[in-house]
Every structure is written in structure tokens, then in C-alpha cells.
Amino acid sequence: MSLLIQKFNSAYAKRPLLTTMITNAVLGAVADTTAQVITSVREKAARQPGGPTKDDFLAIEIHELDRKIPWPPGELIPVSDKLPPPFDFERMTRFMAYPFIMAPVQLRWFKFLSSAFPMGPKAGLGVPLKRMACDQLIFSPAGLACFFTFMTVAEGGGVKAIKKKFNDVYLPALKANWVLWPAVQLINFRFMPLQFQIPFVSAVGIAWTAYLSLTNASEGAKD
């Protein structure tokens, strides 16, 4: 781990933007792969008579998601009870592309927060709280709007599809964001050096991006 951190520090010192873009893209791929595995388990459980068995712990846990995000009535599920759904490389590419493109914006935003609310040796929690509040009230709503717009357009949707996605999933996703990210960003701004702030967010964001991937995919399946 220490060697990995050293290599990251060296790469970041030479090319901060490129290093951040590549890191974001890799973590985006990991997040969507996680989401697709979850989807695969859900489909396998749905194909089993009576749903998941008591031995399928992961399937039972994921099956609870179906109570909140049920499969659309007309959706086709593969006939085979053994084969998982094919891996969607195009979808994974979209989830790599978005954080890759957003990296320059993130980098500028975190530098802005550092300059607007400088951390002194005796800053305490006041400065991190200000950074977190600014981030969550400004950047998070805008970032989610950019995410759903980008994904809808990348999937071939138009203005109507964008409006529908915003009406259906934007507010629930924003509320979920405010449950998770204030605490994460408070830790981030308080303890992480600037060069690790975006990687830290991206690493924690694997679970968050997987959630967004499932949300985006479930909404797309309803269309």
C-alpha cells in the first residue's frame, strides 16, 4: 500500500490532472462492475422458483432491493437459470467516461475550496464544516444534474428522456447523497491532504456510483 501511495504521489506531482482523470476512470469501472454483479445476482434470484434460497446470502440481501426497485413487468429475463446476463461493456465505458471528464472540474473545485477556506494548524472543525456545506449545497446538486444528463444523452436519450429521469430519480438520489456525503466530506476535508481528496472521494464513491448505476439502469429499464 505504501508503494502504491508513493507512486500516486509521484504521478500526481508530475501530472495532477492526468493522474486524477485516470484514477477516476478506473474507480468508475470498478463501481459499475460492482453494480452489474449486483444486477446479475438479482436476475439469477428472480429466475429461481420462489426466489433466493436461504443459502444464497448475497442474493437474499440484494433481493431486498427489489422491494424498492422492482423489475418492470415487461422486462425480458434470460430463459437460462444458469447463465448470468451478459456484461455490458458499453455501460461500463460510460461510467468510466463521466468521472474522467469531470476530473478537471473536481480538481478546480477542490482547489477553490482550499483557497476559499484555508486550513490553519488550529482550524478545528470550523473550516472543514464550511467546505463541506459549500460542497454539498453547490457542487453535489450540480454534479448529480450533470451525471443524469450525461448518462441519458450517452444512452441516446433526448430532452424528454432527461426530463423524465429528473422527475423520477433526481430528488431521491439527492436525498441519498445528503445521507452519505456530508460525513464523508467532513472526514475528507479535515484529514486528507489535497492530492488525496479526490481519490478518497472516488474510493468511497465506488459504493455511491454503484448505487447511481443501479438507479440509472432501473430508470432506463422502465422507459
N, C-alpha and C positions, 0 to 999 in steps of 0.2 A: 504493500500500500504506500509506504514512504517513497519507494522508487517511482510509483505512478504519480504521486504528488509532485515530486521533483521534476519529472518530465513535463507535467502540466504547467508548472511554474515557469519552466524554461521556454516552453512553446508560447505561453501567454505573454511573457516578457518580450519575445521577438515579434509575435503576431497576435495581439489580443483579439482582434475581430475575427480572423480566420479560425483561431482556436475555439472561440465561443460558438461560432457557427457550426463547426464540425461536432463539437460536444453536444450541442442542442439536437443536431440531426440524428446522432447515434442514440441519444436518450429517447428521442421521439420514436425511433424504430422499435426500441425496447418496449416502450409504453403501448404502442399499437399491437405489437406481437402478443403482449400480455392480454390485451383486450380481445384479440382474436382467439386466443386459447380459451378464455372465459366463454366466448360465444360458442366455440366448439363443444365445450363441456355441456353448456346449456342445451345445444341441439341434440347431443347424444342422450342426455337425460330425457328430453322431450320425446325421443324415439322409443324409449323403453316403456313397455306396458306398465302403467301405474306410476310412472315417473322414476326418480332415482331410488336405489335401494339403500338400506341402512349402512352398507359397506362403502358406498360412494360418498365419502365425507365432503370432498370438494364439490361434487355435483349437488349435494343437499344444500350446502351453503350458497352456491350460485343460484340454485333453484329458487331461493327466496327472492332473488332479483326479479323473477318472472311475475311475482305478485305486484310489483311496482311497474315493470316494463313488460307486459305480456306480449307474446308473439301475435302479430297481426293475423286475422282469420284466414286471409287468402295467401299467406306466405307459404312457399313450397319448401318442404324439408326433405332432404335426400331419402330415398327409399331404404338404402342400406342401413342396418343397425350397427355396423362395424366401422365404416369409414367416416371420419370427421369431414366437415365442409372444407373445400379447397382453400388454401391460404391465399389471401387477397394481397398480392404484392403491390398492386396499383394503389390500394388504400394505404398500405404502409408507406409508400412513396409520398403520398400527400401529407402524412403525419411526420415525415422527415423534412419535407419542403417547408412547411409552415414555420417550425421553430428555427430552421436555417435562415429563412427570410427575415424573421422577427429579431434575430440576434443583434443586428446593428441598432435597432430601436431599443431593445433591452439594455444594451451596453450604454447608450447615451442616457437612458432614463436613470440607471443606477449611478452613473457619474453625476447627473444632475442632482439626485437626492443626496449624494455625498457632499457636493459643494453647497447645496442649499441648507443642509442641516449637518454641519461638520461635527465629527465626534472628537471631543477632547478627552484627556485622561480621566477627568472626573465628570463625564457626561451623564452617567447613570442610565436610567430608563427613559428620560425625557426625550432625548434625540431619537432613539430607535422608535419610540411611540409616534413621534411626528412623521418620521419616514414611513412607518407602517400605515398610518392614517392617510397620508398623501397617496401612497401606492394603492391602497385598497379603494379609495374614493375616486381616484382619477384613472390610474393605469388598468386596474382589473376590469371595470366595466367596458372600457375601450378595447382592451385586449380580447375579451370574450366576444365582443361585437365583430372584431376583425377575424377571430377564429371561425365563427359560424359563417360569416360572409365568404371567407376564403374557401372553406370546405364545400359550401354549397355551389359556388362557382366552379371549383375544381371537379365537382361531380357532374357538372353540366347543367346545373340549375340556373334559373333566371331570377328576375326581380320577385315574381310571385313565390318562388320556392324560398327565397331569402326571407320574405315577409312571414311566410308560414312557419319557417324554422324559428324565427324570432318570437312569434306569437306562442309557439308550443314549448320551446325549451330554454329560451334565453333567461327568463326570470328564475326558473328552478335552478339552472346552472349557476347563476349569480349568487343565489342564496346559499347553495352548496359551497361556492367559493368563499363566502364570508364565514362559513363554519370552520373551514380548514386553514385558510391562508393568513389570517391575522396573526395567529400564534406562530406559524412557520416564519413569516417575515419578521416578526419581533425577534425571534432567535437569530435569524439571518443578519439583520441589521445590527444586533447587539454584539454578536460573537464572531462573525465571519469577515475576514479581510475582503477588500473589494474584488480581487481577482477570483475569489471563490464564491461570491454571492450568486452569480448566475448559475454556475454548476450546481450549487447547493439547491437552488430553486428547481433546476431541471431534474436533479436526482429525486427530490421529494415529489416533483411533478410527474414521475413515472406513474404513480397511482392516480394522480389527478387527470393526466392525459388519457389514461386507460378509461377512466370514468367518462371523460368527454367523448372518447372514441365510441364507447357503448351508447352514450346519449345521442351522438350524431348519427350512428348507424341505425339505432332503433327508430329515430325520427325519419330517416331515409327509407326504412322498410315500410313505413306507413303510407308513403306517398304513392 
